[in-house]
């Protein structure tokens, strides 16, 4: 899993500047503090998404290992639980 510092570094590479506004009123660059806060928020969101994906994968592996240990298929396990 990626560290928060590494994720922030990656995001800063992808988004060296951030702007806010719209086409009618124009765009302005975020202040350094707002930029850092937004990048940190995005980093947290991406890390949470990575953690969730890793947990789903770990659960799938654990389930497959348990089914193998029991010597049954996923469909057979569903039948037992119904």
Backbone as JSON, one array per atom type, in Angstrom:
{
  "sequence": "XXXXXXXXXXXXXXXXXXXXXXXXXXXXXXXXXXXXXXXXXXXXXXXXXXXXXXXXXXXXXXXXXXXXXXXXXXXXXXXXXX",
  "N": [[0.84, -1.17, 0.0], [0.42, 2.26, -0.63], [2.13, 4.99, 0.92], [0.95, 7.89, 2.74], [2.52, 10.16, 2.34], [3.84, 9.51, -0.04], [1.65, 9.3, -1.74], [0.74, 11.95, -1.7], [2.93, 13.17, -2.9], [2.73, 12.03, -5.47], [0.23, 13.04, -6.29], [0.8, 15.77, -6.31], [2.55, 15.84, -8.42], [0.87, 15.08, -10.5], [-0.98, 17.15, -10.38], [0.17, 20.03, -10.46], [-0.72, 22.62, -10.04], [-3.77, 24.0, -8.8], [-6.96, 25.15, -9.65], [-9.79, 27.29, -9.05], [-13.14, 28.19, -9.84], [-15.12, 29.4, -12.62], [-16.17, 29.29, -16.1], [-17.49, 31.68, -16.72], [-16.86, 33.63, -14.73], [-14.18, 33.36, -14.54], [-11.0, 31.84, -13.62], [-9.05, 31.16, -10.69], [-5.92, 30.56, -9.1], [-5.54, 28.24, -6.41], [-4.81, 29.15, -3.04], [-1.62, 28.61, -1.39], [-2.08, 27.23, 1.06], [-4.73, 26.27, 0.77], [-4.34, 24.68, -1.47], [-2.59, 22.68, -0.45], [-4.29, 21.56, 1.47], [-6.36, 20.53, -0.15], [-4.96, 18.67, -1.73], [-4.11, 16.91, 0.3], [-6.6, 15.99, 1.17], [-7.49, 14.65, -1.13], [-5.49, 12.7, -1.22], [-6.04, 11.23, 1.11], [-8.55, 10.19, 0.36], [-7.88, 8.61, -1.87], [-6.16, 6.76, -0.64], [-7.92, 5.52, 1.12], [-9.58, 4.28, -0.72], [-7.74, 2.51, -1.89], [-7.18, 0.92, 0.36], [-9.66, -0.25, 0.84], [-9.98, -1.76, -1.51], [-7.81, -3.51, -1.19], [-8.64, -4.89, 1.1], [-10.93, -6.17, 0.17], [-9.78, -7.87, -1.71], [-8.14, -9.41, 0.01], [-10.11, -10.64, 1.56], [-11.35, -12.21, -0.4], [-9.3, -13.96, -1.08], [-8.92, -15.26, 1.38], [-11.41, -16.51, 1.62], [-11.34, -18.25, -0.59], [-9.19, -19.87, 0.18], [-10.24, -21.06, 2.48], [-12.43, -22.47, 1.43], [-11.04, -24.28, -0.17], [-9.63, -25.65, 1.79], [-11.75, -26.85, 3.1], [-12.63, -28.41, 1.07], [-14.71, -27.9, -0.7], [-16.85, -26.32, -3.15], [-17.63, -22.9, -4.07], [-20.31, -22.7, -4.78], [-21.34, -24.96, -3.5], [-20.94, -24.23, -0.85], [-22.73, -22.11, -0.67], [-25.11, -23.51, -0.9], [-25.06, -24.96, 1.48], [-25.41, -22.92, 3.31], [-27.92, -21.98, 2.85]],
  "CA": [[0.0, 0.0, 0.0], [1.14, 3.51, -0.76], [2.08, 5.85, 2.09], [0.3, 9.17, 2.48], [3.52, 11.07, 1.78], [4.06, 9.11, -1.43], [0.44, 9.65, -2.48], [0.76, 13.4, -1.85], [3.94, 13.45, -3.92], [2.16, 11.64, -6.75], [-0.82, 14.0, -6.63], [1.43, 17.06, -6.64], [3.1, 15.68, -9.76], [-0.27, 15.08, -11.41], [-1.68, 18.43, -10.29], [1.1, 21.02, -9.9], [-1.53, 23.76, -9.59], [-5.22, 23.78, -8.79], [-7.71, 26.4, -9.82], [-11.22, 27.24, -8.77], [-13.88, 29.2, -10.57], [-15.91, 28.91, -13.74], [-15.9, 29.95, -17.38], [-18.06, 33.02, -16.75], [-16.16, 34.56, -13.84], [-12.75, 33.1, -14.63], [-10.39, 30.9, -12.69], [-7.92, 31.65, -9.9], [-5.17, 29.49, -8.44], [-5.77, 28.09, -4.98], [-3.72, 29.61, -2.19], [-0.8, 27.46, -0.99], [-2.74, 26.46, 2.13], [-5.88, 25.55, 0.2], [-3.77, 23.66, -2.35], [-2.11, 21.59, 0.4], [-5.46, 20.91, 2.08], [-7.06, 19.76, -1.18], [-4.12, 17.51, -2.07], [-4.19, 15.99, 1.44], [-7.93, 15.38, 1.14], [-7.49, 13.68, -2.23], [-4.62, 11.59, -0.83], [-6.81, 10.4, 2.04], [-9.58, 9.49, -0.39], [-7.25, 7.54, -2.67], [-5.66, 5.73, 0.27], [-9.09, 4.77, 1.6], [-10.01, 3.43, -1.83], [-6.75, 1.43, -1.97], [-7.35, 0.03, 1.52], [-10.88, -1.01, 0.62], [-9.69, -2.75, -2.56], [-6.93, -4.52, -0.61], [-9.44, -5.7, 2.02], [-11.79, -7.03, -0.65], [-8.9, -8.91, -2.25], [-7.75, -10.3, 1.1], [-11.28, -11.45, 1.91], [-11.56, -13.2, -1.46], [-8.24, -14.97, -0.94], [-9.23, -16.04, 2.58], [-12.57, -17.35, 1.31], [-10.88, -19.32, -1.48], [-8.37, -20.79, 0.97], [-11.12, -21.82, 3.36], [-13.17, -23.43, 0.6], [-10.09, -25.32, -0.56], [-9.36, -26.44, 2.99], [-12.94, -27.66, 3.35], [-12.82, -29.31, -0.07], [-15.99, -27.64, -1.35], [-16.87, -25.17, -4.06], [-18.41, -21.75, -3.63], [-21.73, -23.05, -4.94], [-21.68, -25.91, -2.44], [-21.0, -23.46, 0.39], [-24.0, -21.38, -0.7], [-26.17, -24.48, -0.63], [-25.02, -25.27, 2.9], [-25.85, -21.76, 4.09], [-29.31, -21.6, 2.53]],
  "C": [[0.89, 1.24, 0.0], [1.04, 4.31, 0.54], [1.41, 7.17, 1.73], [1.28, 10.15, 1.85], [3.77, 10.77, 0.31], [2.85, 9.49, -2.29], [0.37, 11.16, -2.71], [1.77, 13.8, -2.92], [3.41, 13.14, -5.32], [1.1, 12.65, -7.21], [-0.24, 15.36, -7.01], [2.07, 17.01, -8.02], [1.98, 15.74, -10.8], [-0.94, 16.45, -11.49], [-0.76, 19.49, -9.67], [0.41, 22.3, -9.44], [-2.99, 23.34, -9.62], [-5.9, 25.13, -8.88], [-9.15, 26.18, -9.42], [-11.89, 28.37, -9.54], [-14.72, 28.56, -11.66], [-15.61, 29.73, -14.99], [-16.4, 31.4, -17.41], [-17.25, 34.02, -15.93], [-14.65, 34.38, -13.88], [-12.26, 32.17, -13.53], [-9.26, 31.58, -11.94], [-7.23, 30.45, -9.26], [-5.52, 29.44, -6.96], [-4.57, 28.64, -4.22], [-2.88, 28.4, -1.8], [-1.45, 26.6, 0.1], [-3.91, 25.65, 1.62], [-5.42, 24.43, -0.72], [-3.34, 22.44, -1.53], [-3.27, 20.83, 1.02], [-6.19, 20.04, 1.07], [-6.27, 18.52, -1.57], [-4.17, 16.48, -0.95], [-5.53, 15.27, 1.47], [-8.02, 14.33, 0.04], [-6.63, 12.46, -1.88], [-5.35, 10.65, 0.12], [-7.86, 9.57, 1.31], [-9.0, 8.34, -1.21], [-6.73, 6.42, -1.79], [-6.8, 4.89, 0.83], [-9.59, 3.81, 0.52], [-9.05, 2.26, -2.01], [-6.94, 0.42, -0.85], [-8.59, -0.84, 1.35], [-10.66, -2.1, -0.43], [-8.8, -3.86, -2.01], [-7.7, -5.43, 0.33], [-10.35, -6.65, 1.25], [-10.97, -8.18, -1.23], [-8.5, -9.91, -1.17], [-8.9, -11.2, 1.52], [-11.53, -12.54, 0.87], [-10.54, -14.32, -1.37], [-8.53, -15.87, 0.26], [-10.4, -16.99, 2.34], [-12.15, -18.53, 0.44], [-10.05, -20.34, -0.72], [-9.23, -21.67, 1.88], [-11.91, -22.86, 2.58], [-12.27, -24.59, 0.17], [-9.81, -26.25, 0.62], [-10.54, -27.36, 3.31], [-13.23, -28.65, 2.22], [-14.17, -29.14, -0.75], [-15.87, -26.42, -2.27], [-17.7, -24.04, -3.45], [-19.91, -22.04, -3.72], [-22.19, -24.02, -3.85], [-21.79, -25.2, -1.09], [-22.31, -22.68, 0.46], [-25.17, -22.31, -0.37], [-26.22, -24.82, 0.87], [-25.59, -24.15, 3.76], [-27.29, -21.36, 3.82], [-30.31, -22.47, 3.24]]
}
